[in-house]
């Protein structure tokens, strides 16, 4: 089945349409025992946006943890300053991360 939306395939409207109503309609009307997929520019951009959103949060979290660990090694062990509190940057970072999900 071919569908030609009037929305710009590179725009947010087309990505929202593909991610929601179009995929739901295709899944609801597929024949039993078959697979149905939505393709095209908007579908590709929608899939990429979903994957990037999830991967970016993981990358940022891992990068932050690595930077915090490196800072701890440099200041507490390398510089001989065991009194430096490495958890201080953790408080605003956790607030920012939790704020995104609340």
N, C-alpha and C positions, 0 to 999 in steps of 0.2 A: 504494500500500500504506500502510496506517495502522498506527502503532505507538504504544501508550500505555504508557510506562514508569511504574512505581510510584514512582520516585524523584521528589523535589520538583524541578520544572523550573527553579527558581531556584538549586538547590544544586550543589555541586561534583561530586557523584556523577553527576548527570544530564549535566553538561557533559563529564565524562570519558567517559561512555558514548557520547555523541553524537560526540565528537571521535575516538574509536577504533573500537570494535566495530561500532557502528551504521553509520557511514560506510563502513567496510570491507565489511560485509555487503551494503549497498545497491550499492556499486560492483561487488562480485563477482557479483551476481544481476541486473544490468541487461541488457536485451536489446541485442545488437550494433547499433550505429548510433544508439543513443539516449543521452540524458543522464539522470542520476538525481541528485536533490538531496535533502538532509535539511533539513527546516525545523522551525520551532517555537521556543519560548522558549529551551530549552536550547541549540539549535543557534545561535541568534542570539548568546546570551551567550558561547558557546564561540568563535565567530568574532571577536567584539569583543575578548575577552581575548587572542586570538592577535595581532590587529592592534595592540592597545595595547602589548603586551610589546615588539614590534619598534620601534614608533614612540617609546616612552618612552626607550629606550636611545639612539636617534639624537638625540632632543631634548636629553637630558642631555649628550651628547657635544658637540653644537653649542653649547649654552649655556655649557659649561665653556670651550670654545675661545674664545668671544666674551668671556667674563669675563677670561680670561687675556690676550687681546689688548688689551682695554681697560686692564687693570692695567699692562701693559707700556707702553702709550702714556702713561698718567698719570704713572707713577713714573719711567720712564727718560727720556721725552722732555719731558713737561710739567713735572715737578719738577726736572729736570736731575740725576737720580741714576742715571747709567749703571752704577753698580756693583751695583745691585739685581739679584739673580739670579731672573729670572722662571721658571726651570725648577724651582725648589724645590717649588711645589705640584703640579707634574706627576708627581713620583715617587709620592706616596701615591695620587693619582688613578689612575695607570696600574696600580698594585698592586691597587686595588679593582676596576677594570674587568677586569683579567686574572684575578683571583680568582673572578669570577663565571662565567667560562668554563672554568676548570680544575676 
